[in-house]
Amino acid sequence: MDLELAGKVAIVTGGSRGIGKAVARQLAAEGADVAIAARTEETLRETAVELGEETGQRILPVIVDTGDDSSVRSMVDAVVAEFGRVDVLVNSAAVPGGGGPPPALEAITAEAFWADMNVKVLGYIRCAQAVSPHMKQQGWGRIVNISGLAARSAGSTIGSMRNVSVAALTKNLANELGPDGINVTVVHPGMTYTERMPELFAARAEAQGISVEEAEQQFASGNSIRHLVTAEEVASVIAFLSSPRSIAINGDAIAVGGGAGTAIHY
């Protein structure tokens, strides 16, 4: 299927690694020019060179702190100055999570709460505010918010609140921007194989006295396909949602966790 992304311009925040990098690669492979935005300049530039050589598309590295209004506006200005337009925004920037358990009630701090919400929730709002005038002017756009399956389960108080907020933001933006030709969706990844997973496999294997392969299978046993979903597999879904082909989907949440959980969502 041709996703009709050739000639489009996309911004992927958190695009230097993990799911964001995989999304940038997939969009570029479909013919889009992509701005990857993150805070670390060296990683950004290395990723831009890598993806540009791999796909043949223009990959623009842009330093951004989505927790800061002026930084987000400068990012979008730089993209429009370079490419002349912006068609797709994939919001993927978030405070990096650790491999340990989430904090219990008594360990939750205001600083941790607001840092997470400022980057992932307010940051997504900032980015949408900055790109929407350009999308409205051209009468077309796609915004995909990457949230997470913590929106559908307990276990991480801040994580659940943050991800539910992103889902609520998505539906509100979809209703407001839909008449202007801008579709907004939210994607909920579950446990996903990214660059940090081999370290987690090794740590669990050592702690339990099992092989790395057995540790990996333990992670994969949390979904119904018994396969740890990869960042590339998540990116394929996001690429479709970023395309004109996804016109019928607006304001909805798509889970990409391989069937994790037992609840029925309708």
Long-range contacts (C-beta under 8 A, 24 or more apart in sequence): 1-245, 3-30, 3-239, 3-240, 3-242, 3-243, 3-244, 3-245, 4-243, 4-244, 4-245, 5-30, 5-31, 5-32, 5-88, 5-239, 5-242, 5-243, 6-30, 6-31, 6-32, 7-31, 7-32, 8-32, 8-33, 8-87, 8-88, 8-242, 9-33, 9-34, 9-35, 9-79, 9-83, 9-84, 9-85, 9-86, 9-87, 9-88, 10-34, 10-35, 10-86, 10-87, 10-88, 10-89, 10-90, 10-242, 11-35, 11-37, 11-62, 11-75, 11-76, 11-79, 11-86, 11-88, 11-89, 11-90, 11-127, 11-131, 12-36, 12-37, 12-90, 12-92, 13-37, 13-38, 13-64, 13-66, 13-89, 13-90, 13-91, 13-92, 13-93, 13-123, 13-127, 14-38, 14-92, 14-93, 14-94, 14-146, 15-44, 15-47, 15-90, 15-92, 16-40, 16-43, 16-44, 16-46, 16-47, 16-61, 17-43, 17-47, 17-194, 17-195, 18-92, 18-192, 18-194, 18-195, 18-196, 18-231, 19-92, 19-146, 19-189, 19-192, 19-194, 19-231, 19-234, 19-235, 20-90, 20-92, 20-93, 20-146, 21-47, 21-51, 21-231, 22-194, 22-230, 22-231, 22-232, 22-234, 22-235, 23-90, 23-92, 23-234, 23-235, 23-238, 23-239, 24-51, 24-59, 25-51, 25-54, 25-55, 25-232, 25-235, 26-232, 26-235, 26-236, 26-238, 26-239, 27-88, 27-90, 27-239, 27-242, 28-52, 28-54, 28-55, 28-57, 28-59, 29-55, 30-239, 30-243, 31-57, 32-57, 32-87, 32-88, 33-57, 33-58, 33-59, 33-60, 33-83, 34-58, 34-59, 34-60, 35-59, 35-60, 35-61, 35-62, 35-75, 35-78, 35-79, 35-82, 35-83, 36-60, 36-61, 36-62, 37-61, 37-62, 37-63, 37-64, 37-66, 37-75, 37-93, 38-63, 38-64, 38-93, 39-63, 39-64, 39-65, 58-82, 58-83, 64-93, 66-93, 66-119, 66-123, 66-124, 66-126, 66-127, 67-115, 67-118, 67-119, 67-122, 67-123, 69-126, 72-123, 72-126, 72-127, 72-129, 72-130, 73-130, 75-127, 75-130, 76-127, 76-130, 76-131, 76-134, 80-134, 85-134, 85-138, 86-131, 86-134, 86-135, 86-141, 87-135, 87-138, 87-140, 87-141, 87-142, 88-141, 88-142, 88-143, 88-144, 88-242, 89-127, 89-128, 89-131, 89-141, 89-142, 89-143, 89-144, 90-143, 90-144, 90-146, 90-238, 90-242, 91-123, 91-124, 91-127, 91-128, 91-143, 91-144, 91-145, 91-146, 92-146, 93-119, 93-120, 93-123, 94-119, 94-120, 94-146, 95-119, 95-120, 97-159, 99-196, 99-199, 99-200, 99-203, 102-155, 102-156, 102-157, 102-158, 102-159, 103-157, 103-158, 105-157, 108-157, 108-158, 112-158, 113-158, 113-161, 116-158, 116-159, 116-162, 117-158, 117-161, 117-162, 117-165, 120-162, 120-166, 121-162, 121-165, 121-166, 121-169, 124-166, 124-169, 125-169, 128-173, 128-184, 132-177, 132-180, 132-182, 135-177, 135-180, 135-181, 135-182, 136-177, 136-180, 136-181, 136-182, 139-180, 139-181, 140-181, 140-182, 140-244, 141-177, 141-180, 141-181, 141-182, 141-183, 142-182, 142-183, 142-184, 142-185, 142-241, 142-242, 142-243, 142-246, 143-173, 143-177, 143-182, 143-183, 143-184, 143-185, 144-184, 144-185, 144-186, 144-187, 144-238, 144-241, 144-242, 145-169, 145-170, 145-184, 145-185, 145-186, 145-187, 146-186, 146-187, 146-189, 146-238, 147-186, 147-187, 147-188, 147-253, 148-188, 148-189, 148-190, 149-188, 149-189, 149-190, 149-255, 149-257, 149-260, 149-261, 151-188, 151-253, 152-188, 152-255, 152-261, 152-263, 152-265, 153-261, 153-263, 163-188, 167-253, 170-251, 170-253, 171-251, 173-251, 174-250, 174-251, 174-252, 175-251, 178-250, 178-251, 183-241, 183-246, 183-247, 183-249, 183-250, 184-250, 184-251, 185-241, 185-246, 185-249, 185-250, 185-251, 185-252, 185-253, 185-254, 186-252, 186-253, 186-254, 187-234, 187-237, 187-238, 187-241, 187-253, 187-254, 187-255, 187-256, 188-253, 188-254, 188-255, 188-256, 188-257, 189-229, 189-234, 189-256, 189-257, 190-222, 190-223, 190-229, 190-255, 190-256, 190-257, 190-258, 190-260, 191-219, 191-222, 191-223, 191-228, 191-229, 191-257, 191-260, 192-228, 192-229, 192-230, 192-231, 192-234, 193-228, 193-229, 193-230, 193-231, 194-231, 197-228, 222-260, 223-257, 223-258, 223-259, 223-260, 224-258, 224-259, 224-260, 225-258, 225-259, 227-258, 228-258, 229-256, 229-257, 229-258
